[in-house]
Amino acid sequence: MFQGSIVAIVTPFNNGAVDEEKLRELVEFQIENGTDAIVPCGTTGESSTLDYEEHDRVIKIVVEQVKKRVPVIAGTGSNSTREAIEITQHAKELGADGALLVTPYYNKPSQEGLFQHYTAVADAVALPQVLYNVPGRTGVNLLPETVARLSKHANIVAIKEATGSLQQASEVLALCGDNLTVLSGDDFITLPMMACGAKGVISVTANIMPKEVAALVDAFNAGNLEEAKRLHLHLLKISNAMFIETNPVPVKTAVSLMGKCRDEVRLPLAPLVEANRAKLTAIMKEYGLV
């Protein structure tokens, strides 16, 4: 259902408020350059510092601007199951095509707790749902056996696997088979994961190089492995640069350097330190982005 090059889109701000005009322009930039789906209010979209009204507004803006040209997968995760259900229901009412639900963070539930959490959301909201496993941020790892249990639910259709582990991704693929679409959550291992059976990527790098990220996925799917490998290696340096500091600070800075929005982030995130800004700018110049 959800596959290909999927962007975890940044949320542009202007003097503390969501910049609707720039967000709409970013959506157009993505669609014009071959992006297959858009994720608003993910980690890269600074969902953790959006209030409830802003969260709904960002989803609504993206849904309106996309006009059903590509799927919109709204970030709706929470460390409260009740809250995750409410946010996911709102996303459905706003017209999202699916929901991306990060594992509950901070409270570190057991595997049974994770199973019950995701099952409760999937039971409550009839919307295609994508599990999101990123233990480096949440403090909990959604293990392959638990993913396999969840993959049997009709409303759970995919997983964004962002452990950075090809072994874990491979175990998920082996256990779930055709029950679940696996998507890379790390740009720098998209190609290896697709070689194991993943169907695409939810990408940070696509915010600045959507055409190239889409071309990598398309080349692999067309059986052009040499071109896919070339693009994988070509994108490696810029993808690594997107994590020179905590995501989404580098990618939002990069989008700003391209003149597409301000580099404004919300506390507790802070702007790139000057030395890293200089490094990022130099790398972007190598790629002809600035």
Helices and strands as residue ranges (DSSP letters): E 4-8, E 13-14, E 17-18, H 20-32, E 37-39, G 47-49, H 52-66, E 73-75, H 81-94, E 98-102, H 111-124, E 129-133, H 135-138, H 144-150, E 156-161, H 166-176, G 177-179, E 181-184, G 187-189, H 190-196, E 200-203, G 205-207, H 210-221, H 225-241, H 249-257, H 274-286
